[in-house]
Amino acid sequence: MNGMNEDNACVLVIDDDASIRDSLSNLIRSMGLKVQTFASAQEFLTSQRPDAPSCLVLDVQLPGLSGLDLQQELAKVGVQIPIIFITGHGDIPMTVRAMKAGAIEFLTKPFHDEDLLNAVEQAIHRGRQIEQLKHTPATVTPNAEHELRSKTSFSEIVGQSAALRHVFKDVEIVAPTDSTVLIYGETGTGKELIARAIHNLSRRSSAPFVKINCAAIPTGLLESELFGHEKGAFTGAIAQRVGRFELADGGTLFLDEIGDLPLELQAKLLRVLQDQEFERLGSAKTVRVDVRLVTATNCNLVEMVKAKQFRSDLYYRLNVFPLPMPSLRERREDIPLLVSHFVQKFATRMGKYIESIPDDTLAALLEYDWPGNVRELQNLIERAVILSRGTALGIPLSELQLDQAPTNPSLATLEEAERQHILQALQRSRWVVGGPKGAAVKLGLKRTGLQSKMQQLGISRPQ
């Protein structure tokens, strides 16, 4: 996020565990934000708090007044602080009520640092939206209010290219409806940001936005994640679990990498789309929900349907409003803006001051074809900021094997250039695909995204 510290945003953390308060404080301060911590809801209610738009990181289980009780108390007196709930697995039923009451996000322990940082960025962004709408004159016209909401909903998506403006136009058309949206495009193009924009511009914006990556969860656990389970439904089911569909009731459920949804679950998803009802694993009781579904994929679902890997009836239900995302090479004019945005974001987070980007560096970035798209660019800039010693952004050209393969005239096609670049990354990582030192991280791709590209380009590990 751009210059959050300039806005004096302050994140408030309420948790009765001192070690968690300390670790959360250190993590949030690494973003250049202020932090105030409290050991209980009572301590928070009786304290002096900042007036600036901020967010609340709140443990569900607190001594005395619970996290949910505090949320309700704040709502009663009209205090609008975006809330991120931290929960244990046993807290899920309480969290369902909290999400329905307007919580921004919930994170189940243990969670990744990056998930918390992303949630905080989203929550502070929502706080700014609340403040802007609060100070909009009462005489504002419906069109002006819509324009304001549009600007704030797209503010996390950097770029001014015609290709990106076309996406924004499509989002503004479909967001006010309840139609199912299928966002498709290469990995790293920002499909989740567009899904959030659809939610934020919809009538469901005050209800939960819940996401799940179908490729990131083992097949055996995915059904429980989506639909929940009862205690004892299977070995290891030691407590009731509420699934993502219930958590998203009244709001939007975003299913990323929908092409990885197993065939046996596709029929169950189709039923929920048709009837808005399902049963938890191990239960005969039917649960009814009101959920708007947005999905995304980097797969060719039409080809998967032909190969009998994806149900045609589900495809047609998901593809009501197809929304293509342009690759970064299709909107090169946005690269300077993105570079500037990421430099400012990471320099602020790391407490560095970077004043300029050398012309030759920017030229190399503009020439590269970015198989990992915006995510690859973001990862590269983050590493460059870490390595930079002065006020100029330093990216060693060895780090950019960038301007070599894609611009070599002997490479006849873009596909071959991409193949060569992926091969180089795999060779440098000794053919390790996933993990912190794998080729996927170097390319700015998810592990599943790189595996998909390797299959598409006919790349296999040498024997």
Residue pairs with C-beta under 8 A, 6 or more apart in sequence:
1 31
1 121
1 124
1 125
1 156
1 345
2 341
2 344
2 345
3 344
3 348
4 31
4 32
4 33
4 121
4 124
4 348
5 32
5 33
5 34
5 348
7 52
7 53
7 128
8 34
8 50
8 52
9 33
9 34
9 52
9 53
9 54
9 55
9 124
9 127
10 33
10 34
10 35
10 36
10 50
10 52
10 54
11 28
11 33
11 34
11 35
11 36
11 54
11 55
11 56
11 57
11 120
11 124
12 35
12 36
12 37
12 38
12 44
12 49
12 54
12 55
12 56
12 57
12 81
13 21
13 24
13 25
13 28
13 35
13 36
13 37
13 38
13 56
13 57
14 37
14 38
14 39
14 40
14 41
14 43
14 44
14 56
14 57
14 58
14 59
14 62
14 67
14 70
15 21
15 24
15 37
15 39
15 57
15 58
15 59
15 62
15 86
16 39
16 40
16 59
16 62
16 63
17 59
18 39
20 59
20 86
21 37
21 39
24 35
24 37
24 57
24 116
25 35
25 37
27 113
27 116
27 117
28 35
28 57
28 116
28 117
28 120
29 35
30 349
30 350
31 117
31 120
31 121
31 348
31 349
32 348
32 349
32 351
33 120
33 124
34 50
36 47
36 49
36 50
38 44
38 47
40 62
40 63
40 64
40 65
41 62
41 64
41 65
41 66
41 67
41 69
41 70
41 73
42 64
42 65
44 70
45 65
45 70
45 73
53 124
53 127
53 128
53 130
53 131
54 81
54 124
54 127
55 81
55 82
55 83
55 84
55 104
55 120
55 123
55 124
55 126
55 127
56 81
56 82
56 83
56 84
57 84
57 86
57 116
57 120
58 67
58 70
58 71
58 83
58 84
58 85
58 86
59 67
59 85
59 86
59 87
60 66
60 67
60 68
60 85
60 86
60 87
60 88
60 91
60 94
60 95
60 98
61 67
61 88
61 91
62 70
65 73
66 94
67 85
67 94
67 98
68 94
68 97
68 98
68 101
71 83
71 98
71 101
71 102
71 103
72 101
74 80
74 81
75 101
75 102
80 127
80 130
80 134
81 127
82 104
82 123
82 124
82 126
82 127
82 130
83 98
83 102
83 103
83 104
83 123
84 103
84 104
84 105
84 106
84 107
84 116
84 119
84 120
84 123
85 95
85 98
85 99
85 103
85 105
85 106
85 107
86 106
86 107
86 109
86 111
87 94
87 95
87 106
87 107
87 108
87 109
88 108
88 109
89 108
89 109
89 239
89 241
90 239
92 108
92 240
92 241
92 242
93 240
93 242
95 103
95 106
95 242
95 247
96 242
96 246
96 247
96 249
98 106
99 106
99 207
99 208
99 210
99 247
99 248
99 251
100 207
100 208
100 249
100 250
102 206
102 207
103 208
104 119
104 122
104 123
104 126
105 119
105 122
105 123
105 209
106 247
107 115
107 116
107 119
121 156
122 156
122 196
125 152
125 155
125 156
128 152
129 149
129 152
129 153
129 200
132 148
132 152
133 145
133 148
133 149
136 144
136 145
136 148
140 148
146 172
149 200
149 201
150 168
150 172
150 201
152 200
153 171
153 196
153 197
153 200
153 201
154 168
154 171
154 197
156 193
156 196
156 197
157 164
157 168
157 190
157 193
157 194
157 197
158 334
158 337
158 338
158 341
159 331
159 334
159 337
159 338
160 333
160 334
160 337
161 326
161 331
161 333
161 334
163 326
163 330
163 331
164 326
164 331
164 334
167 194
167 323
167 324
167 325
167 326
168 197
170 321
170 323
171 194
171 197
171 198
171 201
171 323
172 201
174 181
174 198
174 321
174 323
175 197
175 198
175 199
175 200
175 201
175 202
176 201
176 202
176 203
177 202
177 321
178 202
178 292
179 320
179 321
180 273
180 292
180 293
180 294
180 295
180 317
180 318
180 319
180 320
180 321
181 195
181 198
181 293
181 294
181 295
181 320
181 321
181 322
181 323
182 258
182 295
182 296
182 297
182 301
182 318
182 319
182 320
182 321
182 322
182 323
183 191
183 194
183 195
183 294
183 295
183 296
183 297
183 323
183 324
183 325
184 191
184 296
184 297
184 298
184 301
184 322
184 323
184 324
184 325
185 191
185 296
185 298
185 324
185 325
185 326
185 327
186 298
186 325
186 327
186 371
186 373
187 298
187 372
187 373
187 375
187 445
187 446
187 449
187 452
187 453
188 328
188 372
188 373
188 374
188 375
188 376
188 444
188 445
188 449
189 325
189 326
189 327
189 328
189 373
189 374
190 325
190 373
190 374
191 256
191 296
191 325
192 211
192 254
192 256
192 296
194 323
194 325
195 209
195 211
195 252
195 254
195 256
195 294
195 296
196 209
196 254
198 252
198 294
199 205
199 209
199 251
199 252
199 254
199 292
199 294
200 209
202 252
202 292
204 250
204 251
204 252
204 292
207 248
207 249
207 250
207 251
207 252
208 247
208 248
208 249
208 250
208 251
208 252
209 248
209 251
209 252
209 254
210 244
210 247
210 248
210 251
210 252
210 253
210 254
211 253
211 254
211 255
211 256
212 225
212 226
212 244
212 253
212 254
212 255
212 256
213 256
213 257
214 222
214 255
214 256
214 257
214 258
214 259
214 260
214 261
215 256
215 257
215 260
215 446
215 448
216 257
216 446
216 448
217 225
219 262
222 261
222 262
222 265
223 265
223 268
223 281
224 233
224 234
224 237
224 241
224 243
224 281
225 243
225 244
226 243
226 244
226 245
226 265
226 268
226 269
227 243
227 245
227 268
227 278
227 279
227 280
227 281
228 240
228 241
228 242
228 243
228 245
228 246
228 280
228 281
228 287
229 237
229 240
229 241
229 243
229 280
229 281
229 282
229 283
230 237
230 240
230 280
230 281
230 282
230 283
231 237
231 238
231 239
231 240
231 282
232 282
233 280
233 281
233 282
233 283
234 281
234 282
237 281
237 282
240 280
241 280
242 280
243 280
244 253
245 253
245 272
245 278
245 287
245 289
245 291
246 287
246 289
248 289
248 291
249 289
249 290
249 291
250 290
250 291
251 291
251 292
252 291
252 292
252 293
252 294
253 291
253 292
253 293
253 294
254 294
254 295
254 296
255 261
255 269
255 293
255 294
255 295
255 296
256 295
256 296
257 296
257 297
257 298
257 299
257 448
258 295
258 296
258 297
258 301
258 318
259 297
259 298
259 299
259 301
259 304
259 310
260 299
260 448
261 269
263 309
263 310
263 311
266 310
266 311
266 314
267 311
267 314
268 278
269 314
270 311
270 313
270 314
270 317
271 277
271 278
272 278
272 289
272 291
273 293
273 314
273 317
273 318
274 317
276 288
276 289
276 290
276 291
277 286
277 287
277 288
277 289
278 286
278 287
278 289
279 285
279 286
279 287
280 287
293 318
295 318
298 449
298 452
299 452
301 310
301 315
301 318
301 319
302 315
304 310
305 311
305 312
305 315
327 370
327 373
328 334
328 335
328 338
328 370
328 373
328 374
328 376
328 377
329 369
329 370
329 414
332 366
335 362
335 365
335 366
335 377
336 362
336 366
338 374
338 377
338 378
339 357
339 362
339 365
339 377
339 381
339 393
340 357
342 377
342 378
342 381
342 382
343 354
343 357
343 381
343 384
343 385
343 393
346 352
346 381
346 382
346 385
346 386
347 353
347 354
347 385
350 385
350 386
352 385
352 388
353 391
354 385
354 388
354 391
354 392
354 393
355 391
355 392
356 391
356 392
356 393
357 392
357 393
358 392
358 393
358 394
361 393
361 394
361 395
364 395
364 397
364 400
364 402
364 403
365 377
365 395
365 400
365 402
367 402
367 403
367 406
367 407
368 400
368 402
368 403
368 406
369 406
369 414
369 417
369 418
369 421
370 376
370 377
371 418
371 421
371 422
371 443
371 445
371 453
372 379
372 443
372 444
372 445
372 449
373 444
375 444
375 445
376 443
376 444
376 445
377 444
378 444
379 441
379 442
379 444
380 395
380 399
380 400
380 444
381 393
383 399
384 393
384 394
384 395
384 399
385 393
387 394
387 395
387 396
388 394
397 403
401 421
401 424
405 411
405 417
405 420
405 421
405 424
406 414
406 417
406 418
406 421
408 417
411 417
411 420
415 457
418 453
418 457
419 457
419 458
419 459
421 443
422 439
422 443
422 450
422 453
422 454
422 457
422 459
423 459
425 439
425 442
425 443
426 433
426 439
426 454
426 459
426 461
428 439
428 442
429 437
429 438
429 439
429 442
431 439
431 461
431 462
432 438
432 439
433 439
433 440
433 447
433 450
433 451
433 454
434 440
434 447
435 441
438 447
439 450
440 446
440 447
440 449
440 450
443 450
445 453
453 459
454 460
